[in-house]
Amino acid sequence: MNLFEVYKLWDIEPVRGLDTKLWDKDGAEYTDLYGGHAVISVGHCHPHYVKMISEQLGKLGFYSNAVQNSLQRDLAQRLGRICGYDDYSLFLCNSGAEANENALKVASFHTGKARVLAFRKAFHGRTSGAVAATDNPKIQAPFNATDNIVFAPLNDLEAVDNELSRGGFAAVIIEGIQGVAGIYEPTEEFINGLRLLCDKYGCLLILDEIQSGYGRTGKFFAHQHYGVRADIITMAKGMGNGFPIGGILISPAIKASYGMLGTTFGGNHLACTAALAVLDIIDNEHLVENAAKIGEYFTMAFCDDKALKEYRGKGLMIGLELRDEYVGLRDRLLFEKHFFTGAAGAQVIRLLPSLTVSQETAESFVNAWKELTL
Ligand SMILES: Cc1ncc(COP(=O)(O)O)c(C=O)c1O
């Protein structure tokens, strides 16, 4: 049987990892500033992470959501404390798209309304509801077409006001920082204005922090740079450092009812253990602070870089928009200098490294970049 070929692959197979290093099957070493798409938050094979998951696997790997699971409660308490939303409730699932799907559903249950406002160039996942709120016709099947979603331009409060005034909106969904689009930030004025408009029109503000959350931008969630509070926050990616887990944080104003949401695998013992290990490491190693510090270094190192049209982002969620003559640099960084990076189209290189990335590694990347762009 062949694989259903939906991914464009590089001809490299990493078989081993340690922190921000990867090795392929021939022993060649790479530096990972991509983190498997913002997933590796605490480094590959961190010893504490490996130990906790291995020990849990030897005790109990899985049981369903029909029984008590104190790991879920521990995770909710730890996460609430560390992210500043300790009065919220946690629902656990398995991926980012599933988190957004559930968030939209909760908003609709709570408000009794069906419409959702999302933003141009947004990416919220590939399942039905999530992809309908994603502004990319290439990944929306005819089946996903719905009249319930409208798109407004990012950072245009007047356009949002106009749309919401038509009525029937359950939610506005927005990424903490748009990732797949190429790293575009909502302004402070916009995100605060959005909060006020949601209150005015009686709809919920959903912050998709799946890529921008978990400490990546130098705060636990990107929207916390602006002091705004969301009604629902979605997360996945860095939450499990590669072990599939997603979650949604839900405001105390929203009440649960039995059967409203559910999943077989969500919040299983191994997934919760992985997420607890990640929180331990983020906490013990002060990784949110490290993300801010190394992000600051990159900002300075790339200011006035001749290969760049624009530097965008915060902390370790960075978009490097290339001038036309440097398109192709990402492949050169990989094949000549052995640095993995992400991309958004041909023109934007995305840096999404583990929050453990060291100053030395950051400098080695900047040096490699400068050598290639002399
Ligand atoms: C902002 C955002 N939302 C949702 C998703 C979907 O997450 P998943 O691929 O885990 O379904 C992604 C994935 O890239 C994302 O960046």
PDBQT file of the ligand as one rigid body, heavy atoms in Angstrom, charges set to zero:
ROOT
HETATM    1  C1  LIG A 401      -3.331  28.769  14.614  1.00  0.00    +0.000 C 
HETATM    2  C2  LIG A 401      -3.601  27.318  14.318  1.00  0.00    +0.000 A 
HETATM    3  N1  LIG A 401      -4.817  26.814  14.587  1.00  0.00    +0.000 NA
HETATM    4  C3  LIG A 401      -5.101  25.515  14.368  1.00  0.00    +0.000 A 
HETATM    5  C4  LIG A 401      -4.169  24.660  13.828  1.00  0.00    +0.000 A 
HETATM    6  C5  LIG A 401      -4.523  23.222  13.567  1.00  0.00    +0.000 C 
HETATM    7  O1  LIG A 401      -3.855  22.388  14.434  1.00  0.00    +0.000 OA
HETATM    8  P1  LIG A 401      -3.759  20.806  14.117  1.00  0.00    +0.000 P 
HETATM    9  O2  LIG A 401      -2.886  20.662  12.920  1.00  0.00    +0.000 OA
HETATM   10  O3  LIG A 401      -3.173  20.218  15.371  1.00  0.00    +0.000 OA
HETATM   11  O4  LIG A 401      -5.142  20.332  13.868  1.00  0.00    +0.000 OA
HETATM   12  C6  LIG A 401      -2.893  25.150  13.506  1.00  0.00    +0.000 A 
HETATM   13  C7  LIG A 401      -1.879  24.263  12.889  1.00  0.00    +0.000 C 
HETATM   14  O5  LIG A 401      -0.932  24.699  12.275  1.00  0.00    +0.000 OA
HETATM   15  C8  LIG A 401      -2.608  26.512  13.753  1.00  0.00    +0.000 A 
HETATM   16  O6  LIG A 401      -1.412  27.040  13.449  1.00  0.00    +0.000 OA
ENDROOT
TORSDOF 0
